[in-house]
Amino acid sequence: MPEMTSLERCMTVLGGGIPDRVPVCLENFQHAAAVAGYTLREYCLDGEKMAAAQIAAWQKFGHDMIDMENGVATLAGAVGCEVRYTDDAPPWITRPALERIEDVDHLKPVDPYQDGTLPEVIKATRILVRELGKHVCLLVEADQGPFDLACQIMDLQELLITLLDPDKEVWVHKLLTYAYEQTLRYARALIEAGAHLTMMGESTSGPDVCSPAIYRRFAFPYQQRLVETLRAEGKQIGMHICGNVTPIIASMVATGAIFLQVDYKIDHEACKRAARAKTTLIGTVDPSGVMARGTIEDVARAARHDIAHLSDGGGFILSPGCTLPYTTPDENVAALVEAAGQYGQYH
């Protein structure tokens, strides 16, 4: 088979075909900042630096899919949560936007071109499209999905308790509807800026935090609605949930997401059976234990394991299972990309 470009390779997999080899995605906003010599504050607040960091990382490692984000508080900041940025840690929320769920009607819709750091991510997207868009697959994250964003707008513990109160269910759905609409606005803006794909993060809805019953009742319907709305517009969105998602993998597949980004805790065989011929799995190398603290031999071993267990029949892109820490050794990132070139033949 002739050698493909990175964009061709990724789009072939996502379309259900078999490319020349397994592509590599790097979920690496922290590590990309390190490669370019930026602090995390500099990276997260400046679209030009975001783009420059991602380009520097791509030039260094030559991966097939760029996964760009600026942390998991982007939409939360735009809707009114207080967000703290520091030099040496990803941004985090210090104050939710709502104290009472009954105040949800007071929240205003976000403007992706004006609010928070959303315009900086859009700026970075446009730069990447101009510089690399014809050659590399550009995945730009629409930050948090409806359930995760709702859990940021309110105090997480309070919202999880509220989910169990039948008298407040109508307010829960109002909040989830609002959160859905903001993720949709941002996702649209990123695709319109030229990103090939976008993604929602929904880790709070996973089994590490919520029961499968809560997931199916409160998270799944809004995830599915988001996927279907964007697909009707010719736009594609994937989903990321951390932890062992095996108990909900069938429901995740049923959302219709073009890909599912999963981590090393999954039952690989069970998740592959559920995803086969329906969606693409991206992952699953442990970003901390293996990528950040392991050896290059550990990285190669983990990559070969994923390729062996997830590549049968296509539908697999090799990646860390979550974002790479700032301190990840460059040689380990290079080893992951090299493993796909050496071992990445689909079974």
C-alpha positions in Angstrom: 0.0 0.0 0.0 1.4 3.5 -0.9 2.4 5.7 2.0 -0.4 8.1 3.1 -0.3 11.5 4.5 -1.2 11.8 8.1 -4.6 13.4 7.2 -5.4 10.6 4.8 -4.3 8.0 7.3 -6.6 9.3 10.1 -9.6 10.0 7.8 -9.3 6.5 6.4 -9.5 5.0 9.9 -12.4 7.3 11.0 -14.2 6.4 7.8 -14.1 2.7 8.5 -11.2 1.8 6.2 -7.7 0.4 6.6 -4.8 2.8 6.1 -1.1 2.0 5.5 -0.5 1.8 9.3 -2.0 2.8 12.7 -2.0 6.6 13.1 -0.8 8.3 16.2 -2.6 11.0 18.1 -1.0 13.0 20.9 -3.2 14.5 23.6 -0.4 16.8 24.6 -1.3 20.4 25.4 0.9 20.4 28.5 3.8 18.6 26.9 3.5 20.8 23.8 3.9 23.9 25.9 7.0 22.3 27.4 8.5 21.5 24.0 8.0 25.1 22.9 9.4 26.6 26.2 6.1 28.1 27.4 4.6 28.0 30.8 1.1 26.6 31.0 -0.3 30.0 31.7 1.3 31.4 28.6 0.1 28.5 26.5 -3.5 28.5 27.7 -4.2 32.2 27.4 -2.5 33.0 24.0 -3.8 31.5 20.8 -0.6 32.2 18.9 1.4 30.4 21.5 -1.0 27.5 21.5 -0.5 27.1 17.7 3.2 27.6 17.9 3.5 24.9 20.6 1.5 22.4 18.7 3.5 23.1 15.5 6.7 22.7 17.5 5.6 19.3 18.9 4.5 18.1 15.5 7.8 19.1 13.9 9.6 17.2 16.7 7.5 14.0 16.7 5.7 13.8 13.4 2.4 12.4 14.8 -0.7 12.1 12.6 -3.4 13.8 14.7 -2.9 17.0 16.6 -5.2 17.1 19.6 -5.4 20.8 20.7 -7.0 22.1 23.9 -6.2 24.6 26.7 -7.4 22.6 29.7 -10.8 21.5 31.0 -12.1 24.8 32.3 -12.4 26.7 28.9 -16.2 26.7 28.6 -16.7 26.9 32.3 -14.7 30.2 32.3 -16.8 31.5 29.4 -20.1 30.9 31.2 -19.0 32.6 34.4 -17.0 30.2 36.5 -13.9 31.6 38.2 -10.8 30.0 36.7 -7.3 30.1 38.0 -4.3 30.0 35.6 -0.8 29.3 36.9 2.6 28.7 35.3 3.0 25.1 36.3 -0.4 23.5 36.4 -3.4 23.2 34.1 -6.2 25.8 34.8 -8.9 24.8 37.4 -12.2 26.2 38.6 -12.1 28.0 42.0 -15.7 29.1 42.0 -18.7 27.7 40.2 -21.1 30.0 38.3 -24.2 28.8 40.2 -24.8 28.4 43.9 -28.4 27.2 43.3 -29.6 25.1 40.4 -32.8 27.2 40.3 -30.7 30.1 39.1 -29.8 28.4 35.8 -32.2 30.7 33.8 -29.9 33.6 34.7 -27.0 32.2 32.7 -26.3 33.8 29.4 -25.3 32.0 26.2 -21.6 32.1 25.4 -20.2 33.8 22.4 -17.3 31.7 21.1 -15.8 34.8 19.4 -15.9 37.0 22.5 -16.0 35.1 25.8 -13.2 33.7 28.0 -10.4 32.0 26.2 -12.6 30.6 23.5 -11.4 33.2 20.9 -7.8 32.3 21.6 -8.5 28.6 20.8 -10.3 29.6 17.6 -7.3 31.8 16.7 -5.0 28.9 17.3 -7.2 26.6 15.2 -7.1 29.0 12.2 -3.3 29.2 12.4 -3.0 25.4 12.5 -5.4 25.1 9.6 -3.3 27.5 7.5 0.0 25.8 8.4 -0.8 22.1 8.6 -4.4 21.5 7.7 -3.7 19.9 4.4 -1.4 17.3 5.8 -2.3 16.6 9.5 -5.6 15.7 11.1 -6.6 18.6 13.4 -8.7 17.6 16.4 -9.6 20.7 18.4 -11.5 20.0 21.6 -14.8 21.6 22.3 -13.8 21.3 25.9 -16.4 19.7 28.2 -19.6 18.0 27.1 -23.0 18.7 28.5 -22.7 16.6 31.7 -19.2 17.7 32.6 -19.9 21.3 32.0 -23.0 21.1 34.2 -20.8 19.6 36.9 -18.5 22.7 36.6 -21.2 25.3 36.5 -22.5 24.0 39.9 -20.5 22.5 42.7 -19.9 18.9 41.7 -20.9 17.2 45.0 -24.1 19.3 45.2 -25.1 18.5 41.6 -24.5 14.8 42.1 -26.8 14.9 45.2 -29.4 16.9 43.2 -29.4 14.2 40.5 -31.0 11.9 43.1 -33.8 14.3 44.0 -36.9 13.7 41.9 -38.3 17.1 42.9 -35.4 18.8 41.2 -35.1 16.7 38.0 -36.8 19.4 35.9 -34.0 21.9 37.0 -31.3 19.3 36.3 -32.6 19.0 32.7 -32.7 22.7 32.4 -29.0 22.9 33.4 -28.0 20.0 31.1 -29.9 21.7 28.2 -28.1 24.9 28.8 -24.7 23.1 29.0 -25.6 21.2 25.8 -26.3 24.4 24.0 -22.9 26.0 25.0 -20.9 22.9 23.9 -22.8 23.0 20.6 -22.0 26.7 20.0 -18.3 26.1 20.7 -18.1 22.9 18.6 -19.7 24.6 15.7 -17.2 27.5 15.9 -14.2 25.2 15.9 -15.3 23.3 12.9 -16.2 26.5 11.1 -12.7 27.7 11.9 -11.3 24.7 10.0 -10.8 21.9 12.5 -11.4 18.5 10.9 -12.9 17.1 14.1 -13.8 18.2 17.6 -14.4 16.3 20.9 -16.3 16.6 24.2 -14.8 15.6 27.5 -17.4 13.8 29.7 -15.2 12.1 32.3 -17.5 13.0 35.2 -20.3 11.0 33.7 -18.1 7.8 33.7 -18.2 4.9 36.1 -15.3 6.3 38.2 -17.8 9.0 39.3 -21.4 8.1 38.4 -23.2 4.8 38.1 -24.1 3.5 34.7 -27.8 4.2 35.5 -27.0 7.8 36.1 -25.0 7.9 33.0 -27.7 6.5 30.8 -30.4 8.8 32.4 -28.7 12.1 32.5 -25.5 12.1 30.3 -26.2 9.8 27.4 -29.3 11.6 26.0 -27.4 14.9 25.7 -24.3 13.4 24.3 -26.3 11.6 21.6 -28.2 14.8 20.8 -25.0 16.7 20.4 -23.6 14.1 18.1 -26.7 13.9 16.0 -27.2 17.7 15.7 -23.6 18.2 14.5 -23.7 15.3 12.1 -26.8 16.7 10.5 -24.7 19.8 9.8 -21.8 17.8 8.3 -19.7 18.1 11.5 -18.1 15.3 13.5 -17.5 15.1 17.2 -15.8 12.4 19.3 -15.9 11.8 23.1 -13.4 11.2 25.9 -14.3 9.6 29.2 -11.5 8.7 31.7 -11.4 5.6 33.8 -12.7 2.1 33.2 -15.6 2.8 30.8 -16.2 -0.9 30.1 -19.6 -0.9 31.9 -21.0 1.9 29.7 -19.0 1.3 26.4 -22.1 0.0 24.5 -24.0 3.2 25.4 -21.0 5.3 24.5 -20.9 3.7 21.1 -24.6 4.2 20.7 -24.1 8.0 21.0 -22.9 7.8 17.4 -19.6 9.7 18.3 -17.1 9.3 15.4 -14.5 8.2 17.9 -14.2 7.3 21.6 -11.0 8.3 23.4 -10.4 5.9 26.2 -7.7 5.1 28.7 -5.7 2.1 29.9 -8.1 1.0 32.6 -10.6 -0.5 30.1 -11.2 -4.1 29.3 -9.6 -3.9 25.8 -11.3 -7.0 24.4 -14.8 -6.0 25.6 -14.5 -2.4 24.3 -13.2 -3.6 20.9 -16.1 -5.9 20.6 -18.6 -3.1 21.3 -16.9 -0.6 19.0 -16.1 -2.9 16.1 -17.3 -1.5 12.7 -19.3 1.3 14.6 -16.7 3.8 15.8 -13.0 4.3 16.2 -11.2 3.8 19.5 -8.3 6.2 20.4 -5.9 5.4 23.2 -4.9 3.9 25.5 -1.3 4.2 26.8 -1.1 5.3 30.5 0.0 8.9 30.3 1.4 9.1 33.8 2.7 5.6 34.8 4.1 4.7 31.3 4.5 7.9 29.2 5.7 10.3 32.0 7.5 7.8 34.4 8.2 4.8 32.3 11.1 3.9 30.0 11.1 3.8 26.2 10.8 0.0 26.5 7.7 0.4 28.7 6.2 2.8 26.0 6.9 0.3 23.2 5.4 -2.6 25.2 2.2 -0.7 26.0 1.9 0.5 22.4 2.3 -3.1 21.1 -0.3 -4.3 23.5 -2.8 -1.7 22.3 -2.1 -2.5 18.7 -2.5 -6.2 19.3 -5.8 -5.9 21.2 -7.5 -2.9 19.4 -6.4 -2.8 15.8 -8.2 -5.9 14.5 -10.3 -4.9 11.5 -9.3 -1.2 11.8 -11.0 1.4 13.9 -8.0 2.2 16.1 -5.7 5.2 16.6 -2.8 4.9 19.0 -2.6 7.6 21.6 -2.0 8.3 25.3 -5.2 7.5 27.2 -5.4 11.1 28.5 -3.3 14.3 28.4 0.5 14.0 28.7 2.0 15.6 31.7 4.2 18.6 31.2 7.3 16.6 32.4 6.8 13.7 30.0 10.3 12.8 28.5 10.6 13.6 24.8 12.2 10.2 24.2 9.0 8.5 25.4 6.8 10.5 23.1 9.2 9.7 20.2 9.0 6.0 21.2 5.2 6.0 21.0 5.3 7.4 17.4 8.1 5.0 16.5 6.1 2.1 17.8 3.3 2.8 15.4 5.7 2.9 12.5 7.4 -0.4 13.5 4.4 -2.4 14.8 1.3 -0.6 13.6 -0.1 -3.0 11.0 -3.8 -3.7 11.3 -4.7 -7.4 11.9 
